[in-house]
Amino acid sequence: MYIAIGGVIFLAALVGAPLFAIILSGAMLGFYAQEVPLSVITIELYRITDTPLLLALPLFTFTGYLLAEGNTSSRIVRLTSAFFGWMPSGLALVTLLTCAFFTAFTGASGVTIVAIGALLLPALTKAKYSERFSLGLITTSGSLGLLLPPSLPLILYGIIAQQMGYGEEVQIKTLFLAGLLPAALMILLLSLYSLWANRNNPIPLTPFSWGEARAALWDARWEIPMPIFVLGGIYGGYFAVSEAAAATALYVLVMVLFLYKEITIKELPGIMQQSMIVVGGILLILGVSLAFTNFLVDAEVPTHLFELIQRSVDDKITFLILLNIILLLLGAILDIFAALVIMVPLLLPVAIGYDIHPIHLGIIFLANMQIGYFTPPVGMNLFIASYRFSKPITELYRATLPYMFVLMAAVLIITFVPELTFFFIDE
């Protein structure tokens, strides 16, 4: 009977049943087979509501939606252009920095491509960058901010790890620090590639202008303090993570409603609704996934998985190589939030068995997910960019391939040089 029910669940997944329904069905079947009361699922759903850090998710999501609705993207492009546009391949660096900042705060790679791409693709082609280079750069840059605070995937990874009992080792503020240097490495390698790719293509340089720099600073005067609320507030000891999220959300709300007046009070309920629909979906999947995790732990699945892997993989280096391959494949076929809630409970105990710190695993996980966004054949950014710029998907495949190899090199460095992850934190 259990095999038949499992077969039905598998078929439902194939025909596109909602992810939360598939996970919940698996959890219910597992608990029922073990003769455990199904009320444990309800308890698990309630348990996540008792997590103080959970408040950060809806607040930062709402903040991201507010920023996406306003003209923040234009002001950030102008600001970075004023200070970096004069450098060789300066506009490429502007693209990387702007997209990284925007994705970190909005938490949505696709939004970055739609909002920033519309501004920068014409600017890049006008500045004599090739169309293929420009398309690849914007499609790739869309996911760069996933390792930067206050990235929603970083917060979600921390919540999952804490719910699994690794709370002291995996604090959100520690994850925020851990992602800084790996993200900087990715931006640096992509900048060097941009220089090399345009070595035979003379790009006219834009002279630096103090007048434009001052004007850009004044134009973005209300956006510039935003990182202070997140980093300065948390590490200065003024805010907890959830309090920093609340302060940032309030600040951005005042900014777009009353300072820039880009959103009206009448539009606000619609924006709230859109952002909370996204949060609701994440929380629903998270709740049923934690219930499923409970079943996996009770059934000792992570332990058996570790023993199975250990028979073939007896050293840490081989496991890390295998881990990166698996995560790259997962990133190409799963949404990042689904990948986190499904795979972290399985991989985290196994990784710890190979003496991999939970913080380091989180950075490796998200670094691979970044690449998965534009990995053929089904990376989400490829389809968003194809639709946004009216280009064939195969053209996007070719455009992003060099960037994928550059970021794979970055992931290998991040994986095998853990000092990058722990540079700003005490192990």
Secondary structure per residue as TSV (DSSP state, phi and psi in degrees):
chain	resnum	aa	ss	phi	psi
A	1	M	-	360.0	-43.3
A	2	Y	H	-63.6	-37.5
A	3	I	H	-63.5	-42.3
A	4	A	H	-63.4	-44.2
A	5	I	H	-65.2	-41.6
A	6	G	H	-59.9	-38.8
A	7	G	H	-63.4	-39.3
A	8	V	H	-64.5	-42.3
A	9	I	H	-62.5	-41.1
A	10	F	H	-63.9	-43.5
A	11	L	H	-63.3	-39.6
A	12	A	H	-61.2	-38.8
A	13	A	H	-64.4	-39.5
A	14	L	H	-65.6	-35.0
A	15	V	T	-89.6	5.9
A	16	G	T	95.6	27.3
A	17	A	-	-63.2	149.9
A	18	P	-	-55.7	142.8
A	19	L	H	-59.3	-41.9
A	20	F	H	-63.1	-34.0
A	21	A	H	-68.1	-37.8
A	22	I	H	-66.2	-47.3
A	23	I	H	-64.4	-43.6
A	24	L	H	-62.8	-41.3
A	25	S	H	-62.4	-42.1
A	26	G	H	-62.7	-41.7
A	27	A	H	-64.1	-44.6
A	28	M	H	-63.2	-42.7
A	29	L	H	-63.1	-43.8
A	30	G	H	-63.0	-47.6
A	31	F	H	-65.2	-38.8
A	32	Y	H	-63.8	-40.7
A	33	A	H	-65.2	-30.9
A	34	Q	T	-89.0	2.2
A	35	E	T	59.6	38.0
A	36	V	-	-99.1	133.2
A	37	P	-	-55.7	136.2
A	38	L	T	-70.6	-7.2
A	39	S	H	-63.6	-18.2
A	40	V	H	-62.7	-28.1
A	41	I	H	-66.6	-43.3
A	42	T	H	-62.0	-40.7
A	43	I	H	-61.1	-41.0
A	44	E	H	-66.0	-40.6
A	45	L	H	-62.3	-39.0
A	46	Y	H	-70.6	-34.4
A	47	R	H	-61.3	-35.9
A	48	I	H	-70.7	-24.2
A	49	T	H	-71.2	-16.1
A	50	D	T	-92.0	10.1
A	51	T	-	-95.4	111.4
A	52	P	G	-56.7	-36.3
A	53	L	G	-64.7	-19.7
A	54	L	G	-62.2	-25.1
A	55	L	G	-61.7	-28.5
A	56	A	H	-65.2	-32.9
A	57	L	H	-60.4	-57.6
A	58	P	H	-64.8	-34.0
A	59	L	H	-68.4	-45.6
A	60	F	H	-70.1	-33.1
A	61	T	H	-64.2	-45.2
A	62	F	H	-60.7	-42.0
A	63	T	H	-58.7	-44.7
A	64	G	H	-61.3	-41.6
A	65	Y	H	-65.3	-38.9
A	66	L	H	-62.7	-43.5
A	67	L	H	-64.7	-39.1
A	68	A	H	-67.8	-30.7
A	69	E	H	-77.3	-25.2
A	70	G	T	-89.3	-163.5
A	71	N	T	-104.7	27.8
A	72	T	H	-57.7	-40.4
A	73	S	H	-58.0	-42.4
A	74	S	H	-64.3	-41.2
A	75	R	H	-70.4	-36.8
A	76	I	H	-68.8	-38.5
A	77	V	H	-61.2	-45.2
A	78	R	H	-63.5	-42.0
A	79	L	H	-63.6	-49.8
A	80	T	H	-67.3	-34.1
A	81	S	H	-64.1	-40.3
A	82	A	H	-63.3	-36.2
A	83	F	H	-97.3	-20.4
A	84	F	H	-124.1	-9.5
A	85	G	T	-66.7	-20.6
A	86	W	T	-78.5	-14.6
A	87	M	S	-76.0	157.6
A	88	P	T	-56.6	132.0
A	89	S	T	54.4	33.6
A	90	G	H	-62.4	-38.3
A	91	L	H	-67.8	-31.1
A	92	A	H	-65.9	-41.3
A	93	L	H	-65.3	-39.1
A	94	V	H	-58.4	-43.2
A	95	T	H	-60.5	-46.3
A	96	L	H	-62.8	-47.6
A	97	L	H	-68.3	-42.9
A	98	T	H	-64.4	-46.0
A	99	C	H	-64.7	-40.0
A	100	A	H	-62.4	-45.3
A	101	F	H	-63.9	-45.9
A	102	F	H	-66.7	-41.7
A	103	T	H	-67.5	-37.5
A	104	A	H	-59.7	-40.0
A	105	F	H	-87.4	-32.0
A	106	T	H	-88.4	-23.7
A	107	G	-	72.5	10.2
A	108	A	-	-132.1	111.4
A	109	S	H	-63.1	-41.2
A	110	G	H	-63.8	-39.1
A	111	V	H	-61.2	-39.5
A	112	T	H	-61.8	-44.8
A	113	I	H	-62.7	-43.1
A	114	V	H	-68.2	-45.7
A	115	A	H	-77.0	-49.4
A	116	I	H	-81.3	-38.2
A	117	G	H	-58.1	-39.4
A	118	A	H	-61.7	-30.1
A	119	L	H	-84.9	-41.7
A	120	L	H	-90.9	-29.3
A	121	L	H	-60.7	-49.2
A	122	P	H	-60.6	-37.7
A	123	A	H	-65.4	-40.5
A	124	L	H	-65.7	-45.9
A	125	T	H	-67.7	-36.3
A	126	K	H	-65.2	-31.4
A	127	A	T	-83.7	11.5
A	128	K	T	80.6	12.8
A	129	Y	-	-75.0	144.7
A	130	S	-	-66.6	154.2
A	131	E	H	-64.2	-40.3
A	132	R	H	-64.1	-44.4
A	133	F	H	-59.9	-44.9
A	134	S	H	-65.7	-44.0
A	135	L	H	-61.4	-45.2
A	136	G	H	-64.3	-39.9
A	137	L	H	-63.4	-47.1
A	138	I	H	-70.2	-41.8
A	139	T	H	-62.9	-38.7
A	140	T	H	-72.9	-43.1
A	141	S	H	-66.6	-20.0
A	142	G	T	-56.7	-26.4
A	143	S	T	-107.4	9.6
A	144	L	G	-67.6	-24.4
A	145	G	G	-85.6	6.7
A	146	L	G	-65.7	-21.6
A	147	L	G	-97.2	0.9
A	148	L	S	-103.8	142.0
A	149	P	T	-67.1	145.6
A	150	P	T	-100.4	58.6
A	151	S	-	-52.5	128.3
A	152	L	H	-61.5	-42.0
A	153	P	H	-60.5	-35.2
A	154	L	H	-62.3	-44.2
A	155	I	H	-64.2	-43.2
A	156	L	H	-64.7	-41.1
A	157	Y	H	-59.5	-43.6
A	158	G	H	-62.3	-40.7
A	159	I	H	-63.8	-44.8
A	160	I	H	-62.7	-46.0
A	161	A	H	-62.7	-38.3
A	162	Q	H	-69.0	-37.7
A	163	Q	H	-66.0	-23.8
A	164	M	T	-85.9	-1.1
A	165	G	T	100.0	16.3
A	166	Y	-	-109.9	33.1
A	167	G	T	-56.3	-48.1
A	168	E	T	-66.5	-33.1
A	169	E	T	-81.6	-26.3
A	170	V	-	-123.0	77.6
A	171	Q	-	-90.5	145.5
A	172	I	H	-59.5	-43.4
A	173	K	H	-65.7	-28.9
A	174	T	H	-71.3	-40.9
A	175	L	H	-61.5	-39.5
A	176	F	H	-58.7	-43.8
A	177	L	H	-68.9	-38.7
A	178	A	H	-63.1	-30.9
A	179	G	T	-82.2	-10.7
A	180	L	H	-64.5	-53.9
A	181	L	H	-69.0	-42.8
A	182	P	H	-57.6	-39.3
A	183	A	H	-65.9	-41.4
A	184	A	H	-63.2	-38.4
A	185	L	H	-61.2	-44.6
A	186	M	H	-61.6	-43.6
A	187	I	H	-65.3	-40.1
A	188	L	H	-62.9	-47.8
A	189	L	H	-64.7	-38.3
A	190	L	H	-68.3	-34.7
A	191	S	H	-65.9	-42.6
A	192	L	H	-64.4	-39.4
A	193	Y	H	-63.3	-39.0
A	194	S	H	-61.7	-41.4
A	195	L	H	-61.8	-46.3
A	196	W	H	-67.1	-41.0
A	197	A	H	-65.7	-25.7
A	198	N	T	-108.2	21.5
A	199	R	T	-63.1	-31.7
A	200	N	T	-102.5	10.5
A	201	N	S	-120.9	95.8
A	202	P	-	-64.3	111.8
A	203	I	-	-95.6	122.7
A	204	P	-	-63.7	133.5
A	205	L	-	-87.6	142.1
A	206	T	-	-93.3	119.6
A	207	P	-	-61.1	146.1
A	208	F	-	-72.8	137.0
A	209	S	-	-128.0	121.0
A	210	W	H	-64.3	-33.5
A	211	G	H	-63.3	-46.7
A	212	E	H	-67.4	-36.4
A	213	A	H	-62.7	-45.0
A	214	R	H	-64.5	-41.1
A	215	A	H	-64.6	-40.3
A	216	A	H	-67.0	-39.5
A	217	L	H	-62.7	-42.9
A	218	W	H	-66.7	-39.5
A	219	D	H	-62.4	-37.9
A	220	A	T	-103.5	26.0
A	221	R	T	-61.6	-27.2
A	222	W	T	-89.9	-22.0
A	223	E	T	-78.6	-32.6
A	224	I	T	-57.4	-37.8
A	225	P	T	-74.1	-9.6
A	226	M	H	-56.2	-47.0
A	227	P	H	-61.6	-22.9
A	228	I	I	-64.2	-38.5
A	229	F	I	-63.0	-38.1
A	230	V	I	-79.9	-60.6
A	231	L	I	-79.0	-50.2
A	232	G	I	-63.6	-41.9
A	233	G	H	-65.1	-44.3
A	234	I	H	-72.4	-50.5
A	235	Y	H	-83.7	-13.0
A	236	G	T	-83.7	-5.3
A	237	G	T	82.8	10.2
A	238	Y	S	-84.6	-33.3
A	239	F	-	-128.2	147.6
A	240	A	-	-79.3	170.8
A	241	V	H	-60.0	-44.9
A	242	S	H	-66.4	-35.4
A	243	E	H	-69.0	-37.8
A	244	A	H	-63.0	-38.5
A	245	A	H	-63.0	-42.3
A	246	A	H	-65.8	-43.3
A	247	A	H	-63.9	-42.0
A	248	T	H	-65.5	-43.7
A	249	A	H	-61.8	-43.5
A	250	L	H	-64.2	-43.3
A	251	Y	H	-61.3	-47.7
A	252	V	H	-66.6	-36.3
A	253	L	H	-60.9	-47.3
A	254	V	H	-62.9	-39.7
A	255	M	I	-61.2	-50.9
A	256	V	I	-79.2	-26.8
A	257	L	I	-83.8	-44.3
A	258	F	I	-114.1	-28.6
A	259	L	I	-89.0	-53.9
A	260	Y	S	-89.1	-23.6
A	261	K	-	54.5	42.9
A	262	E	-	-91.4	-16.7
A	263	I	S	-128.2	136.9
A	264	T	-	-92.9	159.4
A	265	I	T	-61.4	-29.8
A	266	K	T	-66.3	-31.1
A	267	E	T	-81.6	-17.5
A	268	L	H	-60.4	-45.5
A	269	P	H	-58.2	-36.8
A	270	G	H	-64.7	-41.2
A	271	I	H	-66.6	-41.8
A	272	M	H	-59.4	-44.2
A	273	Q	H	-62.0	-46.0
A	274	Q	H	-60.4	-44.6
A	275	S	H	-68.6	-38.0
A	276	M	H	-75.5	-24.5
A	277	I	H	-62.5	-43.1
A	278	V	H	-62.9	-46.8
A	279	V	H	-61.7	-42.8
A	280	G	H	-58.5	-42.5
A	281	G	H	-62.5	-43.1
A	282	I	H	-63.1	-45.2
A	283	L	H	-67.4	-36.8
A	284	L	H	-64.4	-46.5
A	285	I	H	-64.2	-41.1
A	286	L	H	-62.1	-44.7
A	287	G	H	-61.4	-49.3
A	288	V	H	-71.2	-28.5
A	289	S	H	-69.0	-38.2
A	290	L	H	-67.1	-33.8
A	291	A	H	-65.1	-41.8
A	292	F	H	-65.1	-37.1
A	293	T	H	-60.3	-40.9
A	294	N	H	-57.1	-44.3
A	295	F	H	-62.4	-44.0
A	296	L	H	-61.0	-41.1
A	297	V	H	-66.6	-44.5
A	298	D	H	-60.5	-37.3
A	299	A	T	-84.8	0.3
A	300	E	T	58.9	34.1
A	301	V	H	-64.3	-47.6
A	302	P	H	-57.4	-38.2
A	303	T	H	-64.0	-46.3
A	304	H	H	-65.2	-37.8
A	305	L	H	-63.8	-43.9
A	306	F	H	-60.6	-44.8
A	307	E	H	-63.0	-39.4
A	308	L	H	-65.0	-45.7
A	309	I	H	-66.1	-38.6
A	310	Q	H	-63.7	-26.2
A	311	R	H	-64.8	-33.3
A	312	S	H	-102.4	-29.2
A	313	V	-	-119.7	106.3
A	314	D	-	-105.9	6.6
A	315	D	S	-138.4	158.2
A	316	K	H	-65.0	-40.8
A	317	I	H	-62.7	-45.8
A	318	T	H	-62.5	-40.3
A	319	F	H	-63.1	-41.4
A	320	L	H	-63.7	-39.4
A	321	I	H	-62.9	-46.8
A	322	L	H	-61.7	-39.9
A	323	L	H	-60.9	-44.8
A	324	N	H	-63.6	-39.9
A	325	I	H	-63.0	-46.0
A	326	I	H	-61.5	-44.6
A	327	L	H	-67.5	-37.0
A	328	L	H	-61.3	-43.2
A	329	L	H	-66.0	-42.6
A	330	L	H	-62.7	-41.0
A	331	G	H	-62.5	-27.4
A	332	A	H	-79.8	-21.1
A	333	I	H	-117.3	-13.2
A	334	L	S	-121.1	143.4
A	335	D	-	-61.5	147.3
A	336	I	H	-61.2	-36.6
A	337	F	H	-69.7	-40.1
A	338	A	H	-64.1	-43.0
A	339	A	H	-60.5	-40.9
A	340	L	H	-63.2	-50.8
A	341	V	H	-74.3	-23.7
A	342	I	H	-87.2	-44.5
A	343	M	H	-93.3	-31.6
A	344	V	H	-59.0	-45.3
A	345	P	H	-60.3	-27.3
A	346	L	H	-82.0	-43.6
A	347	L	H	-81.4	-32.2
A	348	L	H	-60.1	-49.4
A	349	P	H	-63.5	-34.9
A	350	V	H	-67.0	-44.9
A	351	A	H	-61.8	-41.0
A	352	I	H	-63.0	-34.5
A	353	G	H	-61.2	-27.4
A	354	Y	T	-96.4	16.8
A	355	D	T	64.8	38.9
A	356	I	-	-103.6	124.8
A	357	H	-	-65.8	140.5
A	358	P	H	-57.0	-34.3
A	359	I	H	-65.0	-45.1
A	360	H	H	-64.2	-40.4
A	361	L	H	-59.9	-41.7
A	362	G	H	-60.7	-42.4
A	363	I	H	-68.3	-42.3
A	364	I	H	-60.6	-44.8
A	365	F	H	-57.7	-52.1
A	366	L	H	-72.5	-31.5
A	367	A	H	-62.5	-40.5
A	368	N	H	-68.8	-39.2
A	369	M	H	-61.7	-34.5
A	370	Q	H	-56.1	-46.1
A	371	I	H	-69.0	-35.6
A	372	G	H	-58.7	-27.0
A	373	Y	T	-60.2	-27.9
A	374	F	T	-127.8	27.0
A	375	T	-	-86.7	124.3
A	376	P	T	-62.6	152.6
A	377	P	T	-95.4	-8.8
A	378	V	T	-126.1	23.4
A	379	G	-	-59.1	131.3
A	380	M	H	-60.2	-39.9
A	381	N	H	-62.8	-30.1
A	382	L	H	-61.5	-43.2
A	383	F	H	-74.0	-37.5
A	384	I	H	-64.4	-45.5
A	385	A	H	-66.3	-39.1
A	386	S	H	-60.0	-43.5
A	387	Y	H	-70.5	-43.8
A	388	R	H	-67.2	-38.5
A	389	F	H	-104.2	3.7
A	390	S	T	56.0	49.1
A	391	K	-	-119.5	147.4
A	392	P	-	-61.6	144.9
A	393	I	H	-61.3	-32.8
A	394	T	H	-65.3	-31.5
A	395	E	H	-67.5	-36.9
A	396	L	H	-68.1	-35.5
A	397	Y	H	-56.1	-51.5
A	398	R	H	-65.5	-37.1
A	399	A	H	-68.5	-34.7
A	400	T	H	-91.5	-12.2
A	401	L	H	-56.8	-48.1
A	402	P	H	-60.7	-38.8
A	403	Y	H	-65.1	-35.5
A	404	M	H	-62.2	-42.2
A	405	F	H	-66.7	-38.2
A	406	V	H	-62.3	-45.7
A	407	L	H	-72.0	-27.7
A	408	M	H	-64.0	-39.3
A	409	A	H	-62.9	-40.4
A	410	A	H	-63.0	-41.6
A	411	V	H	-63.0	-39.3
A	412	L	H	-63.4	-40.9
A	413	I	H	-64.7	-45.2
A	414	I	H	-60.4	-38.8
A	415	T	H	-68.4	-45.7
A	416	F	H	-100.0	-0.4
A	417	V	-	-123.6	75.3
A	418	P	T	-62.5	-15.9
A	419	E	H	-58.7	-29.0
A	420	L	H	-60.9	-42.5
A	421	T	H	-67.8	-39.1
A	422	F	H	-99.5	12.1
A	423	F	T	-60.1	-41.8
A	424	F	T	-95.8	2.4
A	425	I	S	-130.1	157.9
A	426	D	-	-93.7	124.2
A	427	E	-	-65.8	360.0
